[in-house]
Amino acid sequence: MKLSDLNKITVNIPTLNEEKNIIDCIKSIKKSGIKKIIVIDGGSTDKTIKLIKSQKVKLIRVKKKGLAYQRGIGIKNTYTKYVALIDADHRTTKNSFLKLLSDLDKSGYASVQATLISKNKKQNYFEKCYQAITDINVNTSGPTDMVGMPTLWKTKIIKKYNFDPKFTAGSDDTDLSYRISNKGYIFGHSSAIIYNIHRTSLKQYIKKYMWYGKGDAQFITNHPERSLSMIKHQIFDYPIKYSFISLSKLEFYPIPFMIMVGYLRFIGMIFEFFNIILKRKEKIYST
């Protein structure tokens, strides 16, 4: 792959009150050789908009309707052959996109997901535990039927199916992957490294995994045939399967965290089902 091939990629970044992250995110993407960047803001009330405007990238401002809505708008406004979906807490390297593009081109996949590594070398307990889960659940190899963020997509495919704007929480990418894989497409993993600014406190992870649970409820509402699979992921994969994998590596420290976040996700799902049944007003928030 040549540097000129990066002109075939547009990077989409959704934001909601990301003043602490957005500048470093955009700068890292520019340093990697990408010139086409779209930021889709979903109603920031801090300095995010001002900071984005200082970076000379395309800014699209939309109403506060959730992450899937923002991502969908970005994809509709992408006209290059490939689109990379990056979050504001991601930091790319010099070769991230060249490697992603190479892995996608030679594989025949519809999309490839990058290897996600903590940006902070001196991680606290919560950062280390989250990285342990990421290594088990994300940083694998071979084909898969589900990809999250950060990813590189063939624009033609993702544009055809796109994100469902009804999803306002963490399973928007699960829904997208499920619908596209049902059409016969396959996804894969890339050895391209993208760094992540992991959350650092218990409070942040409680909020994050409750948010994932909210998305799980929305996914099950749309795809009830996947109910048992989603519940298994929450109450078996996290607390049991991932714990045994950690034990096999002689890593004991993540096990309490894995048990906790699995059941947090389950609780978040139950709360959202009540909200759906009671028709409570939707609350959009960032994690």
Backbone as CSV, one residue per row, in Angstrom:
resi,resn,N_x,N_y,N_z,CA_x,CA_y,CA_z,C_x,C_y,C_z
1,MET,0.823,-1.196,0.000,0.000,0.000,0.000,0.871,1.265,0.000
2,LYS,0.408,2.277,-0.742,1.124,3.540,-0.833,0.375,4.615,-0.052
3,LEU,1.088,5.667,0.320,0.461,6.766,1.044,-0.705,7.363,0.259
4,SER,-0.596,7.371,-1.070,-1.668,7.924,-1.898,-2.967,7.131,-1.775
5,ASP,-2.852,5.854,-1.371,-4.056,5.033,-1.187,-4.920,5.532,-0.039
6,LEU,-4.316,6.298,0.865,-5.084,6.833,1.994,-6.132,7.849,1.551
7,ASN,-6.001,8.366,0.323,-7.003,9.283,-0.214,-8.333,8.579,-0.487
8,LYS,-8.301,7.248,-0.449,-9.521,6.465,-0.652,-10.315,6.304,0.639
9,ILE,-9.781,6.837,1.749,-10.406,6.657,3.066,-10.936,7.975,3.607
10,THR,-12.155,7.952,4.111,-12.696,9.045,4.913,-12.846,8.548,6.341
11,VAL,-12.386,9.324,7.296,-12.525,8.954,8.703,-13.715,9.694,9.305
12,ASN,-14.611,8.960,9.934,-15.775,9.532,10.613,-15.593,9.462,12.126
13,ILE,-15.818,10.586,12.806,-15.696,10.641,14.267,-16.972,11.249,14.846
14,PRO,-17.756,10.502,15.631,-18.896,11.101,16.325,-18.437,11.741,17.636
15,THR,-19.035,12.856,18.002,-18.667,13.511,19.262,-19.894,13.946,20.054
16,LEU,-19.726,13.935,21.360,-20.689,14.527,22.291,-19.911,14.899,23.550
17,ASN,-19.627,16.193,23.674,-18.844,16.712,24.806,-17.497,15.997,24.933
18,GLU,-16.694,16.127,23.894,-15.384,15.465,23.830,-14.239,16.478,23.808
19,GLU,-14.369,17.564,24.560,-13.327,18.590,24.530,-11.967,18.075,25.020
20,LYS,-11.971,17.052,25.840,-10.706,16.519,26.360,-10.010,15.597,25.357
21,ASN,-10.741,15.137,24.356,-10.201,14.117,23.458,-10.055,14.534,21.999
22,ILE,-10.942,15.382,21.513,-11.099,15.538,20.073,-9.858,16.078,19.366
23,ILE,-9.148,17.019,19.966,-7.968,17.583,19.302,-6.896,16.520,19.092
24,ASP,-6.563,15.774,20.137,-5.531,14.738,20.022,-5.958,13.650,19.039
25,CYS,-7.241,13.346,19.018,-7.749,12.335,18.089,-7.540,12.793,16.645
26,ILE,-7.989,14.002,16.331,-7.864,14.519,14.961,-6.401,14.643,14.553
27,LYS,-5.570,15.150,15.444,-4.148,15.319,15.120,-3.481,13.982,14.828
28,SER,-3.839,12.945,15.581,-3.236,11.631,15.340,-3.659,11.087,13.973
29,ILE,-4.907,11.339,13.595,-5.406,10.877,12.295,-4.698,11.611,11.155
30,LYS,-4.526,12.911,11.302,-3.823,13.695,10.285,-2.379,13.235,10.137
31,LYS,-1.713,12.947,11.261,-0.317,12.506,11.221,-0.168,11.164,10.507
32,SER,-1.237,10.380,10.498,-1.176,9.080,9.829,-1.356,9.202,8.316
33,GLY,-1.640,10.412,7.831,-1.737,10.638,6.394,-3.138,10.796,5.849
34,ILE,-4.145,10.753,6.709,-5.532,10.905,6.275,-5.863,12.386,6.100
35,LYS,-6.523,12.699,4.980,-6.897,14.087,4.703,-8.401,14.331,4.791
36,LYS,-9.185,13.288,4.616,-10.643,13.430,4.636,-11.176,12.989,5.993
37,ILE,-11.602,13.955,6.793,-12.107,13.689,8.137,-13.457,14.374,8.315
38,ILE,-14.440,13.625,8.766,-15.761,14.182,9.070,-16.034,13.979,10.549
39,VAL,-16.355,15.049,11.252,-16.769,14.960,12.655,-18.258,15.239,12.713
40,ILE,-18.996,14.317,13.328,-20.449,14.464,13.437,-20.780,14.708,14.900
41,ASP,-21.146,15.927,15.226,-21.404,16.266,16.627,-22.884,16.152,16.941
42,GLY,-23.166,15.526,18.082,-24.552,15.256,18.456,-25.085,16.137,19.550
43,GLY,-24.649,17.406,19.590,-25.213,18.347,20.555,-24.303,18.681,21.714
44,SER,-23.014,18.811,21.463,-22.056,19.137,22.533,-22.348,20.506,23.140
45,THR,-22.157,20.592,24.459,-22.385,21.856,25.173,-21.101,22.395,25.788
46,ASP,-19.980,21.707,25.560,-18.698,22.187,26.074,-17.934,22.865,24.928
47,LYS,-16.617,22.776,24.916,-15.814,23.460,23.895,-15.546,22.602,22.657
48,THR,-16.222,21.470,22.554,-15.958,20.535,21.457,-16.086,21.198,20.085
49,ILE,-17.168,21.916,19.847,-17.412,22.533,18.536,-16.308,23.529,18.188
50,LYS,-15.957,24.371,19.124,-14.901,25.365,18.904,-13.581,24.683,18.547
51,LEU,-13.268,23.612,19.226,-12.027,22.889,18.981,-12.034,22.207,17.613
52,ILE,-13.171,21.641,17.243,-13.278,20.996,15.934,-13.052,22.018,14.819
53,LYS,-13.665,23.177,14.953,-13.537,24.222,13.929,-12.093,24.691,13.769
54,SER,-11.302,24.577,14.813,-9.903,25.005,14.737,-9.038,24.029,13.938
55,GLN,-9.575,22.840,13.638,-8.783,21.791,12.990,-9.012,21.666,11.481
56,LYS,-9.883,22.481,10.927,-10.131,22.499,9.477,-10.534,21.120,8.947
57,VAL,-11.499,20.533,9.618,-12.095,19.288,9.140,-13.571,19.560,8.876
58,LYS,-14.228,18.636,8.192,-15.650,18.812,7.918,-16.450,18.538,9.191
59,LEU,-17.286,19.478,9.568,-18.119,19.337,10.764,-19.586,19.287,10.366
60,ILE,-20.267,18.257,10.848,-21.708,18.134,10.658,-22.355,18.151,12.035
61,ARG,-23.230,19.093,12.262,-23.917,19.190,13.560,-25.339,18.661,13.416
62,VAL,-25.686,17.726,14.297,-27.014,17.110,14.245,-27.674,17.215,15.614
63,LYS,-28.950,16.897,15.655,-29.670,16.921,16.915,-29.207,15.754,17.793
64,LYS,-29.466,15.864,19.069,-29.042,14.856,20.033,-29.965,13.636,19.944
65,LYS,-29.596,12.722,19.028,-30.432,11.547,18.775,-29.695,10.236,19.006
66,GLY,-28.442,10.312,19.433,-27.717,9.087,19.722,-26.591,8.792,18.756
67,LEU,-25.724,7.880,19.184,-24.504,7.560,18.447,-24.785,6.951,17.079
68,ALA,-25.738,6.035,16.983,-26.037,5.388,15.701,-26.519,6.409,14.685
69,TYR,-27.317,7.367,15.126,-27.802,8.416,14.224,-26.634,9.231,13.685
70,GLN,-25.709,9.606,14.564,-24.542,10.373,14.143,-23.696,9.584,13.143
71,ARG,-23.427,8.334,13.460,-22.612,7.508,12.570,-23.287,7.328,11.215
72,GLY,-24.593,7.166,11.235,-25.326,7.014,9.982,-25.239,8.246,9.107
73,ILE,-25.323,9.418,9.724,-25.206,10.675,8.976,-23.813,10.797,8.370
74,GLY,-22.801,10.438,9.142,-21.433,10.484,8.624,-21.256,9.586,7.414
75,ILE,-21.811,8.379,7.470,-21.682,7.439,6.356,-22.416,7.952,5.118
76,LYS,-23.570,8.551,5.318,-24.313,9.118,4.188,-23.529,10.233,3.501
77,ASN,-22.637,10.883,4.235,-21.845,11.984,3.691,-20.427,11.557,3.306
78,THR,-20.212,10.264,3.214,-18.910,9.729,2.809,-18.985,9.232,1.368
79,TYR,-18.016,9.635,0.557,-18.050,9.296,-0.873,-16.761,8.627,-1.353
80,THR,-15.876,8.294,-0.433,-14.665,7.562,-0.794,-14.958,6.058,-0.801
81,LYS,-13.996,5.282,-1.296,-14.182,3.835,-1.405,-14.256,3.168,-0.036
82,TYR,-13.556,3.760,0.939,-13.519,3.182,2.286,-13.897,4.237,3.316
83,VAL,-14.432,3.763,4.442,-14.735,4.660,5.556,-14.229,4.020,6.847
84,ALA,-13.499,4.800,7.630,-13.014,4.345,8.933,-13.870,4.959,10.021
85,LEU,-14.310,4.137,10.947,-15.120,4.605,12.070,-14.235,4.646,13.308
86,ILE,-13.992,5.860,13.774,-13.087,6.095,14.893,-13.820,6.881,15.957
87,ASP,-13.567,6.598,17.225,-14.145,7.383,18.314,-13.138,8.413,18.810
88,ALA,-13.623,9.414,19.514,-12.766,10.523,19.947,-11.691,10.080,20.933
89,ASP,-11.897,8.966,21.620,-10.881,8.499,22.572,-9.880,7.537,21.942
90,HIS,-9.863,7.463,20.611,-8.879,6.659,19.896,-7.727,7.525,19.406
91,ARG,-6.536,6.931,19.354,-5.346,7.612,18.841,-4.682,6.682,17.824
92,THR,-4.615,7.121,16.587,-4.036,6.294,15.544,-2.522,6.471,15.481
93,THR,-1.853,5.517,14.841,-0.410,5.587,14.661,-0.109,5.906,13.199
94,LYS,1.165,6.083,12.893,1.590,6.437,11.544,1.113,5.420,10.504
95,ASN,1.096,4.144,10.880,0.775,3.084,9.921,-0.606,2.468,10.116
96,SER,-1.411,3.023,11.010,-2.706,2.405,11.327,-3.564,2.175,10.089
97,PHE,-3.760,3.213,9.308,-4.700,3.113,8.191,-4.121,2.346,7.009
98,LEU,-2.816,2.467,6.789,-2.193,1.684,5.727,-2.330,0.188,6.014
99,LYS,-2.125,-0.198,7.280,-2.249,-1.598,7.661,-3.704,-2.066,7.586
100,LEU,-4.629,-1.251,8.065,-6.053,-1.592,7.974,-6.460,-1.796,6.522
101,LEU,-6.018,-0.875,5.656,-6.370,-0.949,4.244,-5.773,-2.193,3.587
102,SER,-4.533,-2.498,3.919,-3.882,-3.688,3.376,-4.610,-4.950,3.805
103,ASP,-4.958,-5.037,5.095,-5.647,-6.223,5.608,-7.044,-6.374,5.018
104,LEU,-7.724,-5.246,4.791,-9.066,-5.302,4.214,-9.014,-5.706,2.746
105,ASP,-8.074,-5.140,2.015,-7.977,-5.407,0.579,-7.640,-6.856,0.258
106,LYS,-6.749,-7.449,1.028,-6.299,-8.809,0.700,-7.188,-9.905,1.276
107,SER,-8.157,-9.510,2.118,-8.953,-10.504,2.840,-10.282,-10.846,2.190
108,GLY,-10.875,-9.875,1.507,-12.216,-10.081,0.989,-13.295,-9.815,2.015
109,TYR,-12.905,-9.347,3.215,-13.877,-9.011,4.250,-14.637,-7.727,3.895
110,ALA,-15.797,-7.568,4.522,-16.548,-6.320,4.378,-15.960,-5.231,5.262
111,SER,-15.329,-5.668,6.360,-14.763,-4.724,7.327,-13.700,-5.428,8.150
112,VAL,-12.735,-4.663,8.641,-11.750,-5.208,9.586,-11.669,-4.286,10.803
113,GLN,-11.499,-4.902,11.953,-11.392,-4.168,13.206,-9.943,-4.118,13.658
114,ALA,-9.520,-2.946,14.117,-8.134,-2.753,14.546,-7.869,-3.415,15.889
115,THR,-6.604,-3.638,16.173,-6.160,-4.102,17.488,-6.139,-2.898,18.418
116,LEU,-6.819,-3.022,19.547,-7.010,-1.889,20.448,-6.128,-2.040,21.681
117,ILE,-5.267,-1.046,21.902,-4.313,-1.085,23.007,-4.461,0.176,23.850
118,SER,-4.295,0.028,25.158,-4.385,1.181,26.045,-3.286,2.186,25.733
119,LYS,-3.649,3.456,25.666,-2.682,4.523,25.419,-1.777,4.740,26.615
120,ASN,-2.315,4.509,27.804,-1.574,4.741,29.036,-0.743,3.507,29.400
121,LYS,0.578,3.633,29.401,1.449,2.509,29.729,1.396,2.161,31.216
122,LYS,1.149,3.161,32.063,1.014,2.927,33.501,-0.475,2.873,33.840
123,GLN,-1.059,1.703,33.662,-2.497,1.549,33.834,-2.863,1.265,35.288
124,ASN,-3.976,1.840,35.730,-4.475,1.462,37.046,-5.265,0.162,36.928
125,TYR,-5.846,-0.288,38.031,-6.531,-1.575,38.052,-7.623,-1.666,36.998
126,PHE,-8.456,-0.633,36.893,-9.599,-0.670,35.981,-9.154,-0.656,34.522
127,GLU,-8.137,0.107,34.217,-7.596,0.131,32.854,-7.028,-1.235,32.467
128,LYS,-6.293,-1.848,33.387,-5.697,-3.163,33.117,-6.788,-4.225,32.894
129,CYS,-7.835,-4.138,33.684,-8.920,-5.109,33.551,-9.658,-4.937,32.224
130,TYR,-9.903,-3.699,31.842,-10.590,-3.450,30.577,-9.737,-3.916,29.399
131,GLN,-8.421,-3.706,29.508,-7.529,-4.180,28.450,-7.531,-5.706,28.378
132,ALA,-7.640,-6.358,29.528,-7.697,-7.822,29.554,-8.933,-8.328,28.814
133,ILE,-10.077,-7.677,29.034,-11.301,-8.047,28.317,-11.146,-7.772,26.828
134,THR,-10.549,-6.636,26.493,-10.343,-6.271,25.084,-9.458,-7.298,24.384
135,ASP,-8.427,-7.771,25.068,-7.533,-8.769,24.475,-8.262,-10.081,24.194
136,ILE,-9.227,-10.410,25.040,-9.988,-11.642,24.861,-11.076,-11.482,23.803
137,ASN,-11.767,-10.363,23.849,-12.994,-10.177,23.083,-12.793,-9.472,21.748
138,VAL,-11.711,-8.685,21.633,-11.509,-7.850,20.435,-10.224,-8.205,19.699
139,ASN,-9.120,-8.274,20.437,-7.805,-8.437,19.804,-7.508,-9.900,19.479
140,THR,-8.297,-10.431,18.567,-8.142,-11.821,18.142,-7.735,-11.852,16.668
141,SER,-7.817,-12.990,16.037,-7.475,-13.095,14.624,-8.512,-13.941,13.912
142,GLY,-8.500,-13.850,12.576,-9.411,-14.653,11.784,-10.759,-14.006,11.560
143,PRO,-11.648,-14.703,10.864,-12.972,-14.152,10.542,-13.879,-14.072,11.760
144,THR,-14.833,-13.177,11.710,-15.789,-12.999,12.801,-17.111,-12.515,12.219
145,ASP,-18.182,-12.660,12.995,-19.483,-12.184,12.518,-19.889,-10.873,13.179
146,MET,-18.947,-10.266,13.925,-19.286,-9.019,14.602,-18.033,-8.171,14.758
147,VAL,-18.120,-6.884,14.422,-17.030,-5.938,14.641,-17.570,-4.688,15.321
148,GLY,-16.705,-4.072,16.124,-17.078,-2.827,16.796,-16.204,-1.691,16.295
149,MET,-15.743,-0.859,17.207,-14.888,0.264,16.833,-13.505,0.071,17.463
150,PRO,-12.459,0.508,16.751,-12.401,1.193,15.459,-12.330,0.192,14.307
151,THR,-12.957,0.557,13.193,-13.020,-0.343,12.055,-12.834,0.405,10.743
152,LEU,-12.424,-0.341,9.734,-12.388,0.173,8.358,-13.369,-0.649,7.538
153,TRP,-14.262,0.053,6.831,-15.324,-0.586,6.057,-15.191,-0.282,4.571
154,LYS,-15.704,-1.177,3.759,-15.970,-0.860,2.361,-17.243,-0.016,2.340
155,THR,-17.108,1.203,1.887,-18.216,2.164,1.998,-19.482,1.671,1.320
156,LYS,-19.335,1.040,0.175,-20.508,0.582,-0.578,-21.379,-0.345,0.260
157,ILE,-20.746,-1.189,1.058,-21.493,-2.165,1.862,-22.165,-1.493,3.051
158,ILE,-21.391,-0.726,3.821,-21.978,-0.128,5.030,-23.013,0.935,4.668
159,LYS,-22.818,1.585,3.533,-23.781,2.607,3.112,-25.121,1.979,2.744
160,LYS,-25.080,0.771,2.210,-26.305,0.082,1.809,-27.161,-0.287,3.016
161,TYR,-26.513,-0.688,4.112,-27.256,-1.169,5.280,-27.283,-0.138,6.411
162,ASN,-26.206,0.520,6.657,-26.041,1.643,7.586,-26.559,1.334,9.005
163,PHE,-26.251,2.252,9.914,-26.679,2.117,11.307,-28.168,2.415,11.443
164,ASP,-28.800,1.716,12.351,-30.215,1.943,12.644,-30.315,3.076,13.669
165,PRO,-30.899,4.215,13.305,-30.937,5.361,14.225,-31.772,5.129,15.476
166,LYS,-32.525,4.033,15.533,-33.305,3.737,16.748,-32.395,3.340,17.898
167,PHE,-31.157,2.926,17.574,-30.220,2.515,18.619,-29.546,3.754,19.209
168,THR,-29.691,3.924,20.513,-29.123,5.094,21.175,-28.047,4.715,22.193
169,ALA,-27.692,3.429,22.238,-26.682,2.978,23.200,-25.723,2.009,22.529
170,GLY,-25.136,1.102,23.322,-23.942,0.389,22.903,-24.060,-0.766,21.938
171,SER,-25.236,-1.120,21.457,-25.334,-2.263,20.548,-25.622,-1.851,19.110
172,ASP,-25.357,-0.604,18.774,-25.585,-0.154,17.402,-24.697,-0.912,16.420
173,ASP,-23.430,-1.173,16.819,-22.538,-1.913,15.938,-22.882,-3.405,15.909
174,THR,-23.431,-3.924,17.017,-23.887,-5.315,17.043,-25.035,-5.513,16.062
175,ASP,-25.970,-4.586,16.074,-27.107,-4.643,15.147,-26.638,-4.556,13.702
176,LEU,-25.748,-3.606,13.417,-25.236,-3.440,12.057,-24.532,-4.713,11.587
177,SER,-23.644,-5.246,12.429,-22.915,-6.459,12.066,-23.868,-7.633,11.843
178,TYR,-24.869,-7.754,12.692,-25.817,-8.859,12.590,-26.584,-8.805,11.278
179,ARG,-27.070,-7.619,10.930,-27.835,-7.480,9.692,-26.967,-7.737,8.456
180,ILE,-25.735,-7.238,8.477,-24.863,-7.408,7.318,-24.351,-8.845,7.206
181,SER,-24.022,-9.459,8.337,-23.556,-10.860,8.287,-24.662,-11.787,7.799
182,ASN,-25.916,-11.438,8.079,-27.045,-12.236,7.592,-27.174,-12.184,6.072
183,LYS,-26.516,-11.198,5.468,-26.508,-11.088,4.004,-25.325,-11.838,3.382
184,GLY,-24.559,-12.540,4.226,-23.473,-13.358,3.716,-22.095,-12.739,3.781
185,TYR,-21.979,-11.539,4.344,-20.679,-10.885,4.451,-19.935,-11.371,5.698
186,ILE,-18.608,-11.318,5.618,-17.750,-11.744,6.721,-16.848,-10.587,7.126
187,PHE,-16.556,-10.495,8.403,-15.662,-9.463,8.928,-14.390,-10.128,9.445
188,GLY,-13.389,-9.295,9.735,-12.141,-9.848,10.245,-11.425,-8.884,11.165
189,HIS,-10.270,-9.322,11.629,-9.459,-8.517,12.533,-8.171,-8.099,11.838
190,SER,-7.659,-6.967,12.229,-6.419,-6.445,11.661,-5.374,-6.308,12.761
191,SER,-4.118,-6.481,12.384,-3.028,-6.269,13.341,-2.661,-4.791,13.470
192,ALA,-3.345,-3.937,12.710,-3.129,-2.493,12.831,-3.452,-2.045,14.251
193,ILE,-2.561,-1.298,14.861,-2.754,-0.866,16.246,-3.364,0.524,16.306
194,ILE,-4.404,0.653,17.093,-4.978,1.958,17.440,-5.054,2.017,18.956
195,TYR,-4.592,3.118,19.519,-4.567,3.267,20.968,-5.886,3.842,21.475
196,ASN,-6.218,3.449,22.693,-7.470,3.881,23.303,-7.211,4.546,24.651
197,ILE,-7.879,5.664,24.893,-7.808,6.306,26.203,-8.827,5.606,27.093
198,HIS,-8.402,4.541,27.766,-9.324,3.789,28.618,-9.840,4.653,29.770
199,ARG,-11.039,4.373,30.189,-11.583,5.022,31.379,-10.788,4.571,32.604
200,THR,-10.804,5.389,33.632,-9.889,5.136,34.749,-10.574,4.907,36.091
201,SER,-11.893,5.063,36.167,-12.552,4.956,37.476,-13.692,3.947,37.454
202,LEU,-14.032,3.440,38.629,-15.149,2.506,38.771,-16.448,3.142,38.288
203,LYS,-16.672,4.399,38.646,-17.894,5.103,38.252,-18.046,5.128,36.734
204,GLN,-16.944,5.375,36.024,-16.988,5.436,34.560,-17.347,4.087,33.954
205,TYR,-16.834,3.009,34.538,-17.130,1.689,33.986,-18.546,1.233,34.325
206,ILE,-19.043,1.636,35.470,-20.444,1.344,35.791,-21.351,1.998,34.756
207,LYS,-21.093,3.257,34.453,-21.885,3.987,33.467,-21.763,3.349,32.092
208,LYS,-20.539,2.963,31.729,-20.282,2.382,30.408,-21.041,1.067,30.216
209,TYR,-20.964,0.175,31.214,-21.566,-1.142,31.027,-23.082,-1.123,31.242
210,MET,-23.589,-0.185,32.008,-25.036,0.013,32.060,-25.534,0.493,30.692
211,TRP,-24.728,1.327,30.052,-25.038,1.833,28.708,-25.035,0.695,27.694
212,TYR,-24.059,-0.216,27.815,-24.042,-1.397,26.956,-25.317,-2.227,27.170
213,GLY,-25.717,-2.368,28.425,-26.929,-3.121,28.725,-28.164,-2.490,28.117
214,LYS,-28.191,-1.166,28.135,-29.292,-0.446,27.484,-29.339,-0.799,26.001
215,GLY,-28.172,-0.828,25.361,-28.110,-1.199,23.951,-28.518,-2.642,23.708
216,ASP,-28.172,-3.527,24.645,-28.572,-4.927,24.524,-30.099,-5.068,24.509
217,ALA,-30.770,-4.282,25.354,-32.240,-4.314,25.387,-32.816,-3.843,24.054
218,GLN,-32.218,-2.807,23.495,-32.678,-2.313,22.199,-32.444,-3.357,21.109
219,PHE,-31.306,-4.062,21.188,-31.003,-5.099,20.203,-32.005,-6.242,20.289
220,ILE,-32.303,-6.692,21.504,-33.246,-7.797,21.683,-34.645,-7.393,21.224
221,THR,-35.001,-6.129,21.454,-36.302,-5.639,20.991,-36.410,-5.746,19.475
222,ASN,-35.308,-5.458,18.773,-35.296,-5.546,17.311,-35.099,-6.973,16.806
223,HIS,-34.357,-7.770,17.579,-34.015,-9.133,17.142,-34.272,-10.125,18.278
224,PRO,-35.527,-10.393,18.601,-35.839,-11.275,19.740,-35.257,-12.672,19.594
225,GLU,-34.977,-13.097,18.366,-34.392,-14.423,18.151,-32.979,-14.525,18.719
226,ARG,-32.371,-13.381,19.036,-31.017,-13.359,19.595,-31.008,-13.145,21.113
227,SER,-32.160,-13.250,21.740,-32.281,-12.977,23.177,-31.352,-13.842,24.018
228,LEU,-31.394,-15.149,23.809,-30.592,-16.056,24.626,-29.105,-15.816,24.418
229,SER,-28.722,-15.517,23.188,-27.314,-15.257,22.890,-26.819,-14.011,23.626
230,MET,-27.641,-12.954,23.651,-27.255,-11.718,24.331,-27.161,-11.934,25.837
231,ILE,-28.116,-12.635,26.405,-28.098,-12.890,27.844,-26.915,-13.787,28.220
232,LYS,-26.618,-14.764,27.365,-25.457,-15.628,27.586,-24.179,-14.787,27.622
233,HIS,-24.077,-13.822,26.737,-22.890,-12.959,26.696,-22.723,-12.216,28.025
234,GLN,-23.826,-11.808,28.613,-23.786,-11.033,29.853,-23.481,-11.892,31.075
235,ILE,-24.187,-13.020,31.214,-24.108,-13.763,32.474,-23.258,-15.028,32.396
236,PHE,-22.754,-15.344,31.191,-21.832,-16.471,31.065,-20.464,-16.040,30.526
237,ASP,-20.460,-15.369,29.373,-19.183,-15.028,28.737,-18.301,-14.161,29.636
238,TYR,-18.849,-13.054,30.135,-18.049,-12.153,30.978,-17.612,-12.822,32.289
239,PRO,-18.564,-13.268,33.120,-18.144,-13.752,34.443,-17.520,-15.142,34.455
240,ILE,-17.823,-15.979,33.483,-17.339,-17.363,33.525,-16.309,-17.641,32.427
241,LYS,-16.705,-17.494,31.181,-15.807,-17.805,30.064,-14.535,-16.958,30.111
242,TYR,-14.704,-15.631,30.225,-13.539,-14.749,30.238,-12.678,-14.979,31.486
243,SER,-13.330,-15.299,32.597,-12.579,-15.578,33.824,-11.705,-16.815,33.666
244,PHE,-12.239,-17.856,33.026,-11.447,-19.065,32.809,-10.286,-18.809,31.854
245,ILE,-10.525,-17.969,30.855,-9.434,-17.615,29.936,-8.333,-16.879,30.696
246,SER,-8.736,-15.978,31.585,-7.757,-15.264,32.409,-6.988,-16.220,33.311
247,LEU,-7.707,-17.173,33.906,-7.048,-18.173,34.757,-6.025,-18.981,33.969
248,SER,-6.364,-19.302,32.718,-5.434,-20.088,31.897,-4.156,-19.308,31.600
249,LYS,-4.242,-17.986,31.683,-3.065,-17.137,31.482,-2.377,-16.783,32.798
250,LEU,-2.908,-17.352,33.907,-2.433,-17.042,35.260,-2.602,-15.555,35.578
251,GLU,-3.666,-14.972,35.042,-4.015,-13.586,35.332,-5.287,-13.600,36.186
252,PHE,-5.129,-13.352,37.473,-6.257,-13.442,38.395,-6.952,-12.096,38.628
253,TYR,-6.203,-11.013,38.435,-6.711,-9.685,38.790,-7.980,-9.271,38.034
254,PRO,-8.193,-9.669,36.741,-9.375,-9.147,36.051,-10.678,-9.832,36.430
255,ILE,-10.595,-10.969,37.149,-11.787,-11.787,37.346,-12.910,-11.054,38.087
256,PRO,-12.653,-10.369,39.212,-13.747,-9.622,39.855,-14.358,-8.572,38.933
257,PHE,-13.522,-7.917,38.128,-14.001,-6.903,37.189,-14.879,-7.542,36.114
258,MET,-14.467,-8.681,35.598,-15.234,-9.361,34.563,-16.610,-9.787,35.072
259,ILE,-16.641,-10.293,36.303,-17.925,-10.677,36.904,-18.814,-9.455,37.073
260,MET,-18.225,-8.376,37.571,-18.992,-7.152,37.831,-19.609,-6.579,36.558
261,VAL,-18.790,-6.421,35.503,-19.298,-5.730,34.309,-20.305,-6.591,33.551
262,GLY,-20.162,-7.909,33.617,-21.148,-8.769,32.982,-22.528,-8.571,33.585
263,TYR,-22.572,-8.545,34.915,-23.871,-8.372,35.574,-24.355,-6.928,35.524
264,LEU,-23.449,-5.957,35.445,-23.860,-4.568,35.211,-24.575,-4.452,33.871
265,ARG,-24.022,-5.126,32.889,-24.636,-5.104,31.557,-26.033,-5.729,31.595
266,PHE,-26.172,-6.813,32.357,-27.478,-7.461,32.502,-28.464,-6.530,33.202
267,ILE,-28.017,-5.877,34.263,-28.884,-4.941,34.999,-29.288,-3.762,34.118
268,GLY,-28.327,-3.242,33.343,-28.641,-2.141,32.435,-29.695,-2.533,31.417
269,MET,-29.629,-3.785,30.976,-30.631,-4.279,30.033,-32.017,-4.334,30.671
270,ILE,-32.097,-4.840,31.903,-33.385,-4.932,32.599,-33.978,-3.544,32.813
271,PHE,-33.155,-2.586,33.230,-33.636,-1.217,33.411,-34.205,-0.652,32.113
272,GLU,-33.526,-0.921,31.008,-33.996,-0.387,29.734,-35.295,-1.037,29.295
273,PHE,-35.461,-2.322,29.591,-36.738,-2.969,29.268,-37.888,-2.284,30.012
274,PHE,-37.642,-1.929,31.276,-38.669,-1.198,32.036,-38.952,0.152,31.380
275,ASN,-37.899,0.839,30.942,-38.088,2.130,30.281,-38.904,1.989,29.003
276,ILE,-38.644,0.912,28.262,-39.380,0.674,27.018,-40.844,0.367,27.315
277,ILE,-41.064,-0.495,28.319,-42.441,-0.880,28.676,-43.227,0.323,29.184
278,LEU,-42.583,1.146,30.027,-43.255,2.305,30.614,-43.241,3.528,29.705
279,LYS,-42.572,3.401,28.548,-42.490,4.471,27.554,-41.935,5.759,28.141
280,ARG,-40.859,5.602,28.926,-40.216,6.771,29.507,-39.439,7.546,28.455
281,LYS,-39.281,8.816,28.675,-38.578,9.678,27.731,-37.121,9.243,27.593
282,GLU,-36.658,9.160,26.349,-35.296,8.742,26.052,-34.277,9.724,26.609
283,LYS,-33.240,9.176,27.253,-32.143,10.008,27.769,-30.883,9.652,27.021
284,ILE,-30.398,10.612,26.211,-29.158,10.412,25.453,-28.001,10.964,26.252
285,TYR,-26.954,10.168,26.429,-25.796,10.652,27.161,-24.532,9.998,26.629
286,SER,-23.388,10.631,26.875,-22.107,10.064,26.467,-21.522,9.264,27.624
287,THR,-20.638,8.333,27.296,-19.996,7.533,28.351,-18.522,7.830,28.445
